[in-house]
């Protein structure tokens, strides 16, 4: 949802499914707030097949017509907040086999991406400070980033066991992650610029140096020396459950500032 093409496709899918009794899922309905009122009227106009079902996902902060809520069965899911939880969720979706694929430096790139993804997602809790507006960042973006890493590392390593950190195509990885993986969903230039320091700090050959801090001045953010899956998850477990906003590239008082914004 969120585009004119998406709305047209959604309406067509609902019309077809209501006749043949199939199911339709509309994701991120909050990205089309003006269309929600029309959805309610569309549903009321249907002479639907008894097997037809319509599901939709929507942000808890979104405005939904009361009558639409009353006719719906509601399931609420809130993802655990924090970099630690987000990184674990992302990397748990990566198999042990993939994490152990050669060259051995690949696994570190995976968890550097999970770090970047976690920061980008967690900043959504600080709109309009973290981002100017809410974007539909999700697990598919992380998966796209993994694909980018695999493509470039496979081409560069040529099946070798190791690859020198200086030989990793850092500029290409940074450019694709900023402009394509996440930038493809960002339509405000100031927000695109905000991704640069997040990605640049993590995707650097320095990330393979002993004692490198992903957050400057924070010893808990020092990149682990080991690259195996077990060691990476142990490192994640040592991260704070609730990090300072500074870890997200925000001011220390960002939470207080958000409370003031939300109280207005």
C-alpha positions in Angstrom: 0.0 0.0 0.0 1.0 3.6 -0.2 1.0 4.1 -4.0 -1.7 4.6 -6.6 -0.8 1.3 -8.2 -1.1 -0.4 -4.9 -4.6 1.0 -4.3 -5.8 0.1 -7.7 -4.5 -3.4 -7.3 -6.0 -3.8 -3.9 -9.5 -2.8 -5.0 -9.3 -5.2 -8.0 -8.1 -8.1 -5.8 -10.9 -7.5 -3.3 -13.5 -7.4 -6.0 -12.2 -10.7 -7.5 -11.8 -12.5 -4.2 -15.2 -11.5 -2.9 -16.7 -13.3 -5.9 -14.6 -16.5 -5.9 -14.3 -16.8 -2.2 -10.5 -16.4 -1.9 -8.6 -14.4 0.7 -6.8 -11.0 0.4 -4.1 -9.5 2.6 -3.5 -5.7 2.5 -0.2 -4.8 4.2 0.7 -1.5 5.8 -2.8 0.0 5.4 -1.6 3.0 7.4 0.4 4.2 4.4 -2.9 5.0 2.6 -5.0 6.8 5.4 -7.3 8.6 2.9 -8.2 5.3 1.3 -9.4 3.6 4.5 -12.7 5.4 4.5 -13.3 4.2 1.0 -12.3 0.6 2.0 -15.2 0.6 4.5 -17.7 1.6 1.8 -16.3 -0.9 -0.6 -16.7 -3.7 1.9 -20.3 -2.6 2.6 -21.1 -2.7 -1.2 -19.9 -6.3 -1.7 -22.1 -9.3 -2.1 -19.3 -11.5 -0.9 -18.9 -15.2 -1.2 -19.2 -17.0 2.2 -15.5 -18.0 2.1 -14.2 -14.6 1.3 -11.8 -13.1 3.9 -10.0 -9.8 4.0 -7.0 -9.3 6.2 -5.0 -6.1 6.7 -2.0 -5.0 8.7 -1.9 -1.5 10.1 0.2 0.6 12.6 -1.2 0.9 16.1 -0.9 4.6 15.8 -3.1 4.8 12.7 -6.7 6.1 12.6 -9.3 3.5 11.7 -13.1 4.0 11.4 -14.8 2.6 14.5 -17.3 0.8 12.4 -14.6 -1.0 10.5 -13.0 -2.1 13.8 -16.3 -3.3 15.1 -16.7 -5.6 12.1 -13.2 -7.0 12.4 -11.4 -9.5 14.5 -8.3 -7.8 15.8 -4.9 -9.3 16.6 -2.3 -7.0 18.2 1.4 -7.7 17.8 4.1 -5.4 19.1 7.7 -6.2 18.3 10.1 -6.0 21.2 12.0 -2.8 20.9 15.7 -2.2 21.0 18.8 -3.0 18.8 19.5 -6.2 20.7 16.0 -7.7 20.0 16.0 -6.4 16.4 19.4 -7.9 15.6 18.5 -11.2 17.1 15.2 -11.4 15.1 17.0 -10.5 11.9 19.9 -13.0 12.3 17.7 -15.8 13.5 16.3 -15.9 10.0 19.7 -16.6 8.6 20.6 -20.3 8.7 23.8 -21.6 10.3 24.8 -22.9 6.8 24.6 -19.4 5.3 26.4 -17.8 8.3 29.3 -20.3 7.7 29.6 -19.8 4.0 33.1 -18.8 2.8 34.8 -16.5 2.9 34.8 -16.4 6.7 34.5 -12.6 6.5 30.9 -13.0 5.2 29.4 -13.6 8.6 30.7 -10.3 10.0 29.1 -8.5 7.1 25.8 -10.2 7.9 25.8 -8.9 11.5 27.0 -5.5 10.4 23.9 -5.4 8.1 21.7 -6.5 11.0 23.1 -3.7 13.1 22.3 -1.1 10.4 18.9 -2.6 9.8 18.1 -2.5 13.6 19.1 1.2 13.8 17.0 2.1 10.8 14.0 0.3 12.1 14.4 1.5 15.7 14.5 5.1 14.5 10.9 4.7 13.4 10.0 4.9 17.1 11.3 8.5 17.0 9.3 10.0 14.1 9.7 12.9 13.3 13.1 13.0 15.0 14.5 9.7 13.7 12.8 10.0 10.3 10.5 12.7 8.9 7.7 10.2 8.6 7.0 6.5 9.0 8.5 4.2 6.4 7.6 0.6 5.8 11.0 -0.8 6.6 10.8 -4.6 7.3 12.5 -7.9 7.1 12.5 -7.9 3.3 14.9 -5.0 3.3 17.3 -7.0 5.4 17.0 -9.9 3.1 17.7 -7.6 0.1 20.8 -6.4 1.9 22.0 -10.0 2.4 21.5 -10.6 -1.3 23.7 -7.5 -2.1 26.4 -8.7 0.2 26.4 -12.3 -1.2 26.6 -11.0 -4.8 29.5 -8.7 -4.3 31.4 -11.0 -1.9 31.0 -14.0 -4.1 32.3 -12.0 -7.1 35.3 -10.7 -5.2 36.3 -13.7 -3.2 36.1 -16.2 -6.1 35.6 -19.2 -3.7 38.6 -18.3 -1.6 38.5 -19.2 2.1 39.4 -15.6 3.2 39.2 -12.2 1.7 41.2 -9.2 2.9 39.0 -6.5 4.5 40.7 -4.0 2.3 39.6 -6.0 -0.8 35.9 -5.9 0.2 34.0 -3.6 -2.2 33.0 -1.2 0.6 31.9 1.7 -1.6 29.7 -0.5 -3.7 28.1 -2.1 -0.7 27.5 1.3 1.0 26.0 2.8 -2.2 23.6 -0.1 -2.8 22.5 -0.3 0.8 21.9 3.4 1.1 20.4 4.1 -2.4 18.6 0.8 -3.2 18.0 -1.5 -0.2 16.7 1.3 2.1 16.7 4.4 -0.2 14.1 2.8 -2.4 11.5 3.4 0.3 12.7 6.9 1.3 11.2 9.8 -0.6 12.5 12.7 1.5 16.1 13.8 0.8 16.8 14.7 4.4 15.9 11.2 5.5 18.1 9.7 2.8 21.0 11.8 4.1 20.4 10.4 7.6 21.2 6.9 6.4 24.7 7.8 5.3 26.4 7.9 8.8 24.6 4.8 9.9 25.8 2.7 7.0 29.2 4.3 6.6 30.1 3.7 10.3 29.3 0.0 10.0 30.4 -0.8 6.5 34.0 0.1 6.8 37.2 -2.0 6.7 37.8 -0.7 10.2 35.0 -3.0 11.3 37.5 -5.8 11.1 40.0 -4.0 13.3 40.4 -5.0 16.9 38.4 -2.8 19.3 36.3 -1.1 16.7 33.3 0.6 18.2 30.1 0.7 16.2 29.0 3.6 18.4 31.9 5.9 19.2 32.8 5.9 22.9 30.6 2.9 23.7 32.7 -0.1 24.8 29.6 -2.4 24.6 29.4 -1.8 20.9 32.9 -3.1 20.1 32.8 -5.5 17.2 33.4 -9.1 18.4 36.6 -10.7 17.2 35.0 -14.0 16.2 32.9 -14.5 13.1 31.0 -17.7 14.0 27.3 -17.7 14.6 27.5 -18.7 18.2 29.9 -15.9 19.1 27.9 -13.3 17.3 24.7 -14.2 19.2 26.6 -14.1 22.5 27.8 -10.6 21.6 24.2 -9.6 20.8 23.1 -10.9 24.2 25.6 -8.7 25.9 24.1 -5.6 24.3 21.8 -3.5 26.5 18.1 -4.4 26.2 17.3 -0.7 25.9 20.0 1.4 24.4 20.6 5.1 24.6 19.1 7.2 21.7 22.7 8.1 21.0 23.2 4.6 19.7 20.6 5.4 17.0 22.4 8.6 16.0 20.0 10.8 18.0 20.4 13.3 20.8 20.6 11.9 24.3 17.3 13.6 25.2 15.4 12.3 22.2 12.9 10.3 24.3 12.1 13.5 26.3 11.7 15.4 23.1 9.4 12.8 21.7 7.2 13.0 24.9 6.9 16.8 24.4 6.0 16.3 20.7 3.4 13.6 21.4 1.8 15.7 24.2 1.0 18.6 21.9 
